[in-house]
Amino acid sequence: MRHSLYWDAFELRIDETVNALQSNRIPPVRRVAVFITDACNFKCAYCNKANEPRIMDKEIFENAICKRYGDEAIIHITGGEPSVVSWLYPFIEENANKYRFHLNTNAYIKPPTGVKRLKISFDSSDPDYWNLLVGKKDAFERVAGNIKEVCKQTITSITCMLSRENYKDIPKFIDFCQKEFDGLYAIFFSVYKGTNKRFVFAPEDIEFFFNKVLPIMKDRLDPESLGLIEETLDEKQRLIAGIRFPQNSPDEPCYISISERVFDTAGNEYRCSHLYRDNVMQTTSDKHKKCLYGCNRRLVEFNKIVSSRLKSLI
């Protein structure tokens, strides 16, 4: 299994998980995903989530999450849009030496210093199109400017959502990012999961993407970005709404979720962030039918390796 800065020492976590379970111990928690708010300062046309004003209380974040897990786990903050939480960025800057913060953001507001890794949502190199898409007239200029700055400060990646509307322009988007964002670590491509026909891939779009667009992407992407795309877009079914990862057997537990936790805005604790985004509030490491849809190949491979090693020790 390939190691990179994008993921969090999966090889070590495999060994740790196998050794702990073999000894009837629970592996330590290594990653905590915090959905700190449902609110957002964008109104993206493709967003499937209602813009609700729920925001996590600072005391919950500090005491129930950071002080409880922060000595051993990465604190991965996402939303909604975390920057709308007024107390969050000052807290991160004040506590950057105590905890390992990772942050997902749209970067309309400049991310704070002290974040170990940033993932910034950015979907187009066309300013007019993207401003209209996210509902902010000055979004493109502000976000692009902030990406340039944070690339100098920390490990920064861009997450671009592929849809029927933008996929033909992705080679141009890659060229733009590589030219403008010196020091950018990687570009990660997710796939639209909703039902809006404006964004859902039609069969002819899938054929065009795999035959015409994907080869150009593979030719232009850096090794890290290429590795990521090969794990998420290696088969045509990845672009089809429905089952994308039939290799993710529901007959065995999700070993990766044993060492991960997810918190909602109220401080309720769950297991899988992929399932949480699909409105499945999983409190155990049992798999759900939606694991066949929202996972990715590296996590599937993690489970397969742990399962195989545990069986070999019986």
Secondary structure by P-SEA (a helix, b strand, c coil): ccccccccaaaaaaaaaaaaaaacccccccbbbbcccccccccccccccccccbbbbcccccccccccccccccccccccccccccccaaaaaacccccbbbbbccccccccccccbbbbbbccccaaaaaaaacccaaaaaaaaaaaaaaaccbbbbbbbbccccccaaaaaaaaaaaccccccbbbbbccccccccccccaaaaaaaacccaaaaaacccaaaaaaaaaccccccccccccccccccccccccccccbbbbcccccccccaaaaaaccccccccccccccccccaaaaaaaaaaaaaaaaac
